[in-house]
């Protein structure tokens, strides 16, 4: 179901008030309904600025965090984007409105299947969902213009940075615990890395391997 005009207006105002100011990002988030990515009774809360539980012990990130991560990533219309941690597929759906191609990797088979079904139902043909170990990235499709992680690493993974094009941007949460994490933007220029801390966040940890 689509949000009512009033609900959508409140949603976009909430995003702006929480720091999502890029008009391209706001437009992308206006075009992508959030409720198809929520589960069961939580669909009624899809347009609140809160994280919602989904299957496999994972979460649908709060909209303002999705918006600010997308804003920091700054994908262009010709960009190829890699997302690590598909989850519900909502972040990939937003990116699909801004980039040429989105590859999204999920270690949980059931989550990947569910996300793929939702993305297909919305007609998002430029998103490819892959069930794989996200900590390895996607070397056969590298290099990428943009890389985004929706799971927290202890340090920015060197193997993923190696899959980032020169001039590219990576956005990810970094932290050694589930309580203290920082959202980081990394810009790669002439193979040098510029780090920028954005805000404190809380994400599930980046885990290697596959799961059902």
FENWOWO-V356228 format. One record per pair of residues at least 24 apart in sequence whose ideal C-beta (glycine too) atoms are under 10 Angstrom apart, sorted by the first residue. I is the first residue (numbers start at 1). GAP is how many residues later the second one is. D is the distance in whole Angstrom. If there is no record, write none. Layout:
BEGIN
I&GAP&D / I&GAP&D
END
This chain:
BEGIN
1&32&8 / 1&34&6 / 1&35&8 / 1&42&8 / 1&43&10 / 1&45&9 / 2&31&6 / 2&33&8 / 2&34&10 / 3&27&10 / 3&30&7 / 3&31&8 / 3&32&7 / 3&43&8 / 3&44&6 / 4&43&10 / 7&28&10 / 7&39&9 / 7&40&5 / 8&25&9 / 8&39&8 / 10&37&7 / 10&38&10 / 11&35&9 / 11&36&5 / 11&37&9 / 11&38&9 / 11&52&7 / 12&35&10 / 12&51&10 / 12&55&10 / 14&33&8 / 14&34&8 / 14&35&5 / 14&48&10 / 14&49&7 / 14&50&7 / 14&53&10 / 15&34&8 / 15&48&6 / 15&49&6 / 15&51&9 / 15&52&5 / 15&53&9 / 15&56&10 / 16&48&9 / 16&51&9 / 17&32&9 / 17&47&8 / 18&31&6 / 18&44&9 / 18&45&8 / 18&46&4 / 18&47&9 / 18&49&8 / 18&50&8 / 19&45&7 / 19&46&10 / 19&48&8 / 19&49&6 / 19&52&8 / 19&179&9 / 19&180&8 / 20&43&8 / 20&44&6 / 20&45&9 / 20&46&9 / 20&47&3 / 20&48&6 / 20&49&10 / 20&50&8 / 20&51&6 / 21&46&9 / 21&47&9 / 21&50&7 / 22&45&8 / 22&46&9 / 22&48&8 / 22&49&5 / 22&50&9 / 22&52&8 / 22&76&9 / 24&46&9 / 24&47&9 / 24&50&9 / 24&51&9 / 24&52&10 / 24&53&9 / 24&73&8 / 24&74&6 / 25&41&9 / 25&42&6 / 25&43&9 / 25&44&10 / 25&45&5 / 25&46&5 / 25&47&10 / 25&48&9 / 25&49&9 / 25&50&9 / 25&69&8 / 25&70&10 / 25&72&9 / 25&73&7 / 26&41&7 / 26&44&10 / 26&45&9 / 27&70&7 / 27&71&9 / 28&38&10 / 28&39&9 / 28&42&7 / 28&47&10 / 28&65&9 / 28&66&5 / 28&67&8 / 28&68&8 / 28&69&4 / 28&70&5 / 28&71&10 / 29&34&7 / 29&35&10 / 29&37&7 / 29&38&6 / 29&41&8 / 29&61&10 / 29&64&9 / 29&65&6 / 29&68&8 / 30&67&9 / 31&62&9 / 31&63&9 / 31&65&10 / 31&66&6 / 31&91&10 / 32&34&10 / 32&57&10 / 32&58&7 / 32&59&10 / 32&60&10 / 32&61&5 / 32&62&5 / 32&63&10 / 32&64&8 / 32&65&7 / 32&90&7 / 32&92&8 / 33&57&10 / 33&60&9 / 33&89&8 / 34&26&8 / 34&29&6 / 34&32&9 / 34&54&9 / 34&56&6 / 34&59&9 / 34&60&9 / 36&52&9 / 36&53&9 / 36&54&9 / 36&57&9 / 36&81&10 / 36&82&5 / 36&83&9 / 36&85&7 / 36&86&7 / 37&50&8 / 37&51&4 / 37&52&6 / 37&53&4 / 37&54&9 / 37&55&10 / 37&56&7 / 37&77&9 / 37&78&8 / 37&81&6 / 37&82&9 / 37&85&10 / 38&50&7 / 38&52&9 / 39&49&8 / 39&75&9 / 46&44&9 / 51&151&8 / 51&152&9 / 52&36&9 / 52&38&10 / 54&33&6 / 54&34&5 / 54&35&10 / 54&36&10 / 54&54&10 / 54&57&7 / 54&60&8 / 54&61&9 / 55&32&9 / 55&33&9 / 55&53&8 / 55&55&6 / 55&56&6 / 55&59&7 / 56&31&9 / 56&50&9 / 56&51&9 / 56&52&4 / 56&53&9 / 56&54&6 / 56&55&5 / 56&56&10 / 56&58&9 / 56&148&10 / 56&155&7 / 56&156&9 / 57&51&9 / 57&54&10 / 57&147&8 / 57&154&10 / 58&27&8 / 58&28&9 / 58&29&5 / 58&30&8 / 58&48&9 / 58&49&10 / 58&50&7 / 58&53&6 / 58&92&9 / 58&93&9 / 58&145&10 / 58&146&6 / 59&28&7 / 59&29&9 / 59&91&9 / 59&143&9 / 59&144&8 / 59&145&7 / 60&27&7 / 60&28&5 / 60&29&9 / 60&30&6 / 60&31&9 / 61&24&10 / 61&26&7 / 61&27&9 / 61&29&7 / 61&30&7 / 61&89&7 / 61&140&9 / 61&141&10 / 61&142&8 / 61&143&10 / 62&139&10 / 62&140&10 / 63&27&9 / 63&31&9 / 65&26&9 / 65&85&9 / 65&108&9 / 65&118&8 / 65&134&9 / 65&136&6 / 65&137&9 / 65&138&9 / 66&24&7 / 66&25&5 / 66&27&10 / 66&28&6 / 66&29&10 / 66&82&10 / 66&84&9 / 67&27&8 / 68&103&9 / 68&115&8 / 68&130&7 / 68&131&7 / 68&133&9 / 69&25&9 / 69&26&10 / 69&79&6 / 69&80&9 / 69&81&8 / 69&102&5 / 69&103&9 / 69&104&9 / 69&114&7 / 69&116&9 / 69&129&8 / 69&132&9 / 70&24&6 / 70&25&7 / 70&27&9 / 70&28&7 / 70&29&10 / 70&76&10 / 70&78&8 / 70&101&8 / 71&100&9 / 71&114&10 / 71&127&9 / 72&76&9 / 72&97&7 / 72&98&10 / 72&99&5 / 72&111&8 / 72&112&9 / 72&113&5 / 72&124&8 / 72&126&6 / 72&127&10 / 73&25&9 / 73&26&9 / 73&72&10 / 73&73&5 / 73&74&8 / 73&75&5 / 73&95&10 / 73&96&6 / 73&97&8 / 73&98&5 / 73&99&10 / 73&112&8 / 74&24&9 / 74&71&10 / 74&72&8 / 74&95&6 / 74&97&9 / 74&111&9 / 74&113&10 / 75&24&4 / 75&25&9 / 75&27&9 / 75&70&7 / 75&71&5 / 75&73&9 / 75&94&8 / 76&24&8 / 76&69&7 / 76&70&8 / 78&67&8 / 79&65&8 / 79&66&4 / 79&67&5 / 79&86&9 / 79&89&9 / 79&90&9 / 80&46&10 / 80&61&7 / 80&62&9 / 80&63&8 / 80&64&5 / 80&65&5 / 80&66&8 / 80&67&10 / 80&85&9 / 80&88&10 / 81&45&10 / 81&46&9 / 81&63&6 / 81&64&7 / 81&65&4 / 81&66&7 / 81&67&7 / 81&87&10 / 81&88&10 / 82&48&10 / 82&52&9 / 82&55&7 / 82&56&6 / 82&59&7 / 82&60&8 / 82&61&9 / 82&62&4 / 82&63&9 / 82&64&7 / 82&65&5 / 82&66&7 / 82&67&9 / 82&78&8 / 82&81&7 / 82&82&9 / 82&86&10 / 82&88&9 / 83&44&9 / 83&46&10 / 83&51&9 / 83&55&10 / 83&61&10 / 83&63&9 / 83&64&8 / 83&65&5 / 83&66&8 / 83&67&7 / 84&48&10 / 84&49&10 / 84&50&4 / 84&51&8 / 84&52&9 / 84&53&7 / 84&54&9 / 84&63&7 / 84&64&7 / 84&65&5 / 84&66&7 / 84&67&7 / 84&69&9 / 84&73&9 / 84&76&7 / 84&86&10 / 84&88&8 / 84&122&7 / 85&26&9 / 85&49&6 / 85&63&9 / 85&64&6 / 85&65&4 / 85&66&4 / 85&67&10 / 85&87&10 / 85&118&8 / 85&119&8 / 85&121&7 / 85&122&10 / 86&25&6 / 86&26&6 / 86&28&9 / 86&29&5 / 86&30&8 / 86&33&9 / 86&41&9 / 86&43&6 / 86&44&8 / 86&45&9 / 86&48&8 / 86&64&8 / 87&24&6 / 87&25&10 / 87&27&10 / 87&28&7 / 87&63&6 / 87&64&9 / 87&117&9 / 88&26&7 / 88&27&6 / 88&30&7 / 88&31&10 / 88&62&10 / 89&25&8 / 89&26&3 / 89&27&7 / 89&28&9 / 89&29&5 / 89&30&5 / 89&31&10 / 89&33&9 / 89&35&9 / 89&38&8 / 89&40&7 / 90&25&8 / 90&28&8 / 90&29&9 / 90&60&10 / 91&24&10 / 91&57&7 / 91&59&6 / 92&24&10 / 92&26&10 / 92&27&7 / 92&32&8 / 92&34&10 / 92&35&5 / 92&36&9 / 92&37&7 / 92&56&9 / 92&58&9 / 93&25&8 / 93&26&6 / 93&29&7 / 93&31&6 / 93&34&7 / 95&29&10 / 95&31&9 / 95&32&8 / 95&51&8 / 95&53&7 / 96&26&9 / 96&27&10 / 96&28&5 / 96&29&9 / 96&30&5 / 96&31&5 / 97&27&9 / 97&29&9 / 98&48&9 / 99&27&8 / 99&28&9 / 99&45&10 / 99&46&8 / 99&47&7 / 100&26&7 / 100&45&9 / 101&25&5 / 101&26&8 / 101&27&8 / 101&40&9 / 101&43&9 / 101&44&9 / 102&24&6 / 102&25&5 / 102&26&7 / 102&27&9 / 102&42&10 / 102&44&9 / 102&46&9 / 103&24&8 / 103&25&5 / 103&26&8 / 103&27&6 / 103&34&10 / 103&35&6 / 103&37&10 / 103&38&6 / 103&39&10 / 103&41&8 / 103&44&10 / 104&24&7 / 104&25&5 / 104&26&7 / 104&30&9 / 104&34&9 / 104&44&9 / 104&46&9 / 105&24&8 / 105&25&5 / 105&26&8 / 105&27&5 / 105&28&8 / 105&29&4 / 105&30&9 / 105&31&8 / 105&32&8 / 105&33&6 / 105&36&10 / 106&24&7 / 106&25&6 / 106&26&8 / 106&28&7 / 106&44&10 / 106&104&10 / 106&105&10 / 107&24&7 / 107&25&7 / 107&26&6 / 107&27&6 / 107&28&8 / 107&44&9 / 107&99&9 / 107&100&7 / 107&101&8 / 107&102&7 / 107&103&5 / 107&104&5 / 107&105&10 / 108&99&10 / 108&102&8 / 108&103&5 / 108&104&7 / 109&101&7 / 109&102&7 / 109&103&5 / 110&101&9 / 110&102&7 / 111&100&9 / 111&101&10 / 112&98&10 / 131&79&7 / 131&80&10 / 132&78&7 / 133&74&9 / 133&75&6 / 133&76&6 / 133&77&6 / 133&78&10 / 134&26&9 / 134&72&7 / 134&73&9 / 134&74&8 / 134&75&10 / 134&76&10 / 135&24&8 / 135&25&8 / 135&71&6 / 135&72&7 / 135&73&4 / 135&74&8 / 136&24&9 / 136&27&9 / 136&72&8 / 136&73&10 / 137&24&9 / 137&25&8 / 137&26&5 / 137&27&9 / 138&25&7 / 139&24&6 / 143&25&7 / 143&45&10 / 144&24&7 / 144&25&10 / 144&26&9 / 145&24&8 / 146&24&7 / 146&25&8 / 147&24&8 / 147&25&8 / 147&39&9 / 147&41&10 / 148&24&7 / 149&24&7 / 149&25&9 / 149&35&9 / 149&54&8 / 149&57&7 / 150&53&6 / 150&54&8 / 150&56&9 / 151&52&6 / 151&53&5 / 151&54&6 / 151&55&4 / 151&56&7 / 152&24&9 / 152&25&9 / 152&26&8 / 152&28&10 / 152&29&5 / 152&30&9 / 152&31&9 / 152&49&8 / 152&50&8 / 152&51&4 / 152&52&7 / 152&53&5 / 152&54&6 / 153&28&10 / 153&31&9 / 153&50&10 / 153&52&8 / 153&53&5 / 154&51&9 / 154&52&8 / 155&29&10 / 156&28&7 / 156&30&6 / 156&37&8 / 156&39&8 / 157&49&8 / 160&26&10 / 160&46&10 / 161&25&7 / 161&27&7 / 161&30&10 / 161&32&7 / 162&26&10 / 164&24&5 / 164&29&9 / 166&24&7 / 166&25&6 / 166&26&9 / 169&25&10 / 169&27&10 / 170&25&10 / 171&25&10 / 171&27&8 / 172&29&10 / 172&31&9 / 172&34&8 / 173&25&10 / 173&26&10 / 173&27&9 / 173&28&5 / 173&29&8 / 173&30&4 / 173&31&9 / 173&32&9 / 173&33&9 / 174&27&9 / 174&29&10 / 174&32&10 / 175&25&9 / 175&26&8 / 175&27&9 / 175&28&8 / 175&30&9 / 176&29&9 / 177&25&10 / 177&28&9 / 178&24&7 / 178&25&8 / 178&26&8 / 178&27&7 / 181&24&9
END
